[in-house]
Amino acid sequence: MSDRIYSHRDLIVYQKSFAAGRRIFELSQSFPREEMYSLTDQLRRSARSVSANIAEAWRKRRYENHFCSTLNISEAEAAETQVWLEYAAVHGYLDQKTADDATEFYEEILRMIVAMIVAPDKWCIAKADKQRGRKIDKERGKRGVKEEEAVYLSDEFPLIDQSDLLSLSPPPRVSPSETPEAENA
């Protein structure tokens, strides 16, 4: 494989997510018919959406915010796929080892997506190139972008304490009389 990326198909994360989507389709073919329009459909859609959003993000790399936003969608779809895999295992449609292996594969994909989100400057077309105009962009497209293995290996991921996240949420209201309007009355 070339170390230059000329299209989204050259991205390792795209290749892995596309292969995972294909495997999910194969695994879900044995699901019961009554799950066709629920679990089977949801699992297939979310699995396919991961690679589709990576491709879309690649085409939006001129705009760092769009690039990151679309990769965030891909990240969410990968996590959603993991949830559907858990449901499939719990209901006995997949054996636990197969579900665990697929979930771990999606963890690897998620790490790669997050690494791209954390360091978009390594993937996006430079602002200097945009300021020079389309001619430079076309030249850069011909040269491709150099993909470095280290891009996916980052210790810069933020540590998040789950209890801190819960403390940011307002306490649940017990009754309608505890609404802000009732307190101001």
C-alpha positions as CSV (number, residue, x, y, z in Angstrom):
1,M,0.0,0.0,0.0
2,S,1.2,3.5,-0.8
3,D,2.0,5.9,2.0
4,R,0.1,8.6,0.1
5,I,-3.6,9.1,0.4
6,Y,-5.3,10.1,-2.8
7,S,-8.9,9.2,-1.8
8,H,-10.8,8.1,1.2
9,R,-10.4,4.5,0.1
10,D,-6.6,4.8,0.9
11,L,-7.3,5.6,4.5
12,I,-6.6,2.6,6.8
13,V,-9.6,3.6,9.0
14,Y,-11.9,3.6,6.0
15,Q,-10.7,0.2,4.9
16,K,-11.2,-1.2,8.4
17,S,-14.6,0.3,8.8
18,F,-15.7,-0.8,5.3
19,A,-14.6,-4.4,6.1
20,A,-16.4,-4.3,9.4
21,G,-19.6,-3.1,7.7
22,R,-19.4,-6.0,5.3
23,R,-18.8,-8.5,8.1
24,I,-21.7,-7.1,10.1
25,F,-23.9,-7.7,7.0
26,E,-22.8,-11.3,6.9
27,L,-23.3,-11.8,10.6
28,S,-26.8,-10.3,10.5
29,Q,-28.0,-12.5,7.7
30,S,-28.7,-15.2,10.3
31,F,-30.9,-12.9,12.5
32,P,-34.5,-13.9,12.8
33,R,-37.0,-12.5,10.3
34,E,-38.9,-10.6,13.0
35,E,-35.8,-8.5,13.6
36,M,-35.5,-7.5,9.9
37,Y,-36.9,-4.0,10.3
38,S,-35.5,-3.4,13.8
39,L,-32.2,-4.8,15.1
40,T,-31.0,-6.1,11.8
41,D,-31.7,-2.8,10.0
42,Q,-30.3,-0.6,12.7
43,L,-27.1,-2.7,13.0
44,R,-26.5,-2.7,9.2
45,R,-27.3,1.1,8.9
46,S,-25.0,2.1,11.7
47,A,-22.2,-0.2,10.5
48,R,-22.3,1.2,7.0
49,S,-22.6,4.8,8.2
50,V,-19.2,4.6,9.8
51,S,-17.3,4.3,6.5
52,A,-19.7,6.5,4.7
53,N,-19.1,9.4,7.1
54,I,-15.3,8.9,7.0
55,A,-15.5,9.3,3.2
56,E,-17.7,12.4,3.6
57,A,-15.3,13.8,6.2
58,W,-12.4,13.3,3.8
59,R,-14.1,15.3,1.1
60,K,-14.7,18.1,3.7
61,R,-11.1,18.3,4.8
62,R,-10.8,21.9,3.4
63,Y,-12.9,23.0,6.3
64,E,-11.5,21.7,9.7
65,N,-14.8,22.2,11.5
66,H,-16.8,20.2,8.9
67,F,-14.1,17.6,8.9
68,C,-14.2,17.1,12.7
69,S,-18.0,17.3,12.8
70,T,-18.5,14.6,10.2
71,L,-15.9,12.4,11.9
72,N,-17.8,12.9,15.2
73,I,-20.9,11.5,13.4
74,S,-18.8,8.5,12.3
75,E,-17.5,8.0,15.8
76,A,-21.1,8.0,17.1
77,E,-22.2,5.5,14.5
78,A,-19.3,3.2,15.4
79,A,-20.4,3.4,19.1
80,E,-24.0,2.8,18.1
81,T,-22.9,-0.3,16.2
82,Q,-21.3,-1.6,19.3
83,V,-24.6,-1.2,21.2
84,W,-26.5,-3.1,18.5
85,L,-23.9,-5.9,18.7
86,E,-24.5,-6.1,22.5
87,Y,-28.2,-6.5,21.9
88,A,-27.6,-9.2,19.3
89,A,-25.5,-11.1,21.7
90,V,-27.9,-10.7,24.6
91,H,-30.8,-12.0,22.5
92,G,-28.7,-14.9,21.3
93,Y,-28.4,-13.9,17.7
94,L,-24.6,-13.8,17.9
95,D,-22.4,-15.9,20.2
96,Q,-20.6,-13.8,22.8
97,K,-17.1,-14.3,21.4
98,T,-18.2,-13.1,17.9
99,A,-19.9,-10.0,19.4
100,D,-16.8,-9.3,21.6
101,D,-14.4,-9.6,18.6
102,A,-16.6,-7.3,16.5
103,T,-16.9,-4.8,19.4
104,E,-13.1,-4.8,19.9
105,F,-12.6,-4.2,16.2
106,Y,-14.9,-1.2,16.4
107,E,-12.8,0.0,19.4
108,E,-9.8,0.1,17.1
109,I,-11.8,2.0,14.5
110,L,-13.0,4.4,17.2
111,R,-9.4,5.0,18.4
112,M,-8.4,5.9,14.8
113,I,-11.3,8.2,14.3
114,V,-10.7,10.0,17.6
115,A,-7.0,10.4,16.7
116,M,-8.0,12.1,13.5
117,I,-10.4,14.4,15.4
118,V,-7.8,15.3,17.9
119,A,-5.2,16.3,15.3
120,P,-7.2,17.6,12.3
121,D,-4.3,19.7,11.0
122,K,-2.5,16.4,10.0
123,W,-5.5,15.6,7.7
124,C,-7.0,18.8,6.6
125,I,-5.8,20.9,3.7
126,A,-3.6,23.7,5.2
127,K,-5.1,27.2,5.5
128,A,-2.1,28.6,3.6
129,D,-3.1,26.4,0.6
130,K,-6.6,27.7,0.8
131,Q,-5.4,31.3,0.8
132,R,-3.3,30.7,-2.3
133,G,-6.4,29.5,-4.3
134,R,-7.7,26.4,-6.1
135,K,-4.5,25.9,-8.2
136,I,-2.5,24.9,-5.1
137,D,-5.4,22.7,-3.9
138,K,-5.4,20.8,-7.2
139,E,-1.6,20.3,-7.0
140,R,-1.9,19.0,-3.4
141,G,-4.6,16.6,-4.6
142,K,-2.2,15.2,-7.2
143,R,0.5,14.8,-4.5
144,G,-1.8,13.2,-2.0
145,V,-1.4,13.4,1.8
146,K,1.2,11.4,3.6
147,E,-0.4,9.0,6.2
148,E,1.7,8.3,9.2
149,E,1.2,5.3,11.4
150,A,1.8,7.5,14.4
151,V,-1.3,9.5,13.6
152,Y,-3.4,6.8,15.1
153,L,-1.3,6.3,18.2
154,S,-1.9,9.3,20.5
155,D,-1.6,9.7,24.2
156,E,-3.3,13.1,23.9
157,F,-6.8,11.7,24.5
158,P,-8.5,13.6,27.3
159,L,-9.2,11.7,30.5
160,I,-12.8,12.1,31.5
161,D,-14.1,11.3,34.9
162,Q,-17.7,10.0,34.5
163,S,-18.7,11.4,37.8
164,D,-17.7,14.8,36.6
165,L,-20.0,14.4,33.6
166,L,-22.9,13.4,35.9
167,S,-22.3,16.4,38.2
168,L,-22.8,18.8,35.2
169,S,-26.4,17.6,34.8
170,P,-29.1,19.3,36.8
171,P,-30.7,17.2,39.5
172,P,-33.9,15.4,38.3
173,R,-37.1,17.1,39.1
174,V,-39.5,15.1,41.2
175,S,-42.7,16.9,40.7
176,P,-44.1,19.7,38.4
177,S,-44.1,22.1,41.4
178,E,-40.3,22.1,41.3
179,T,-40.2,23.8,37.9
180,P,-38.4,27.2,37.7
181,E,-41.7,28.8,37.0
182,A,-43.2,27.5,40.2
183,E,-40.2,28.7,42.2
184,N,-40.5,32.3,40.8
185,A,-44.2,32.5,41.5
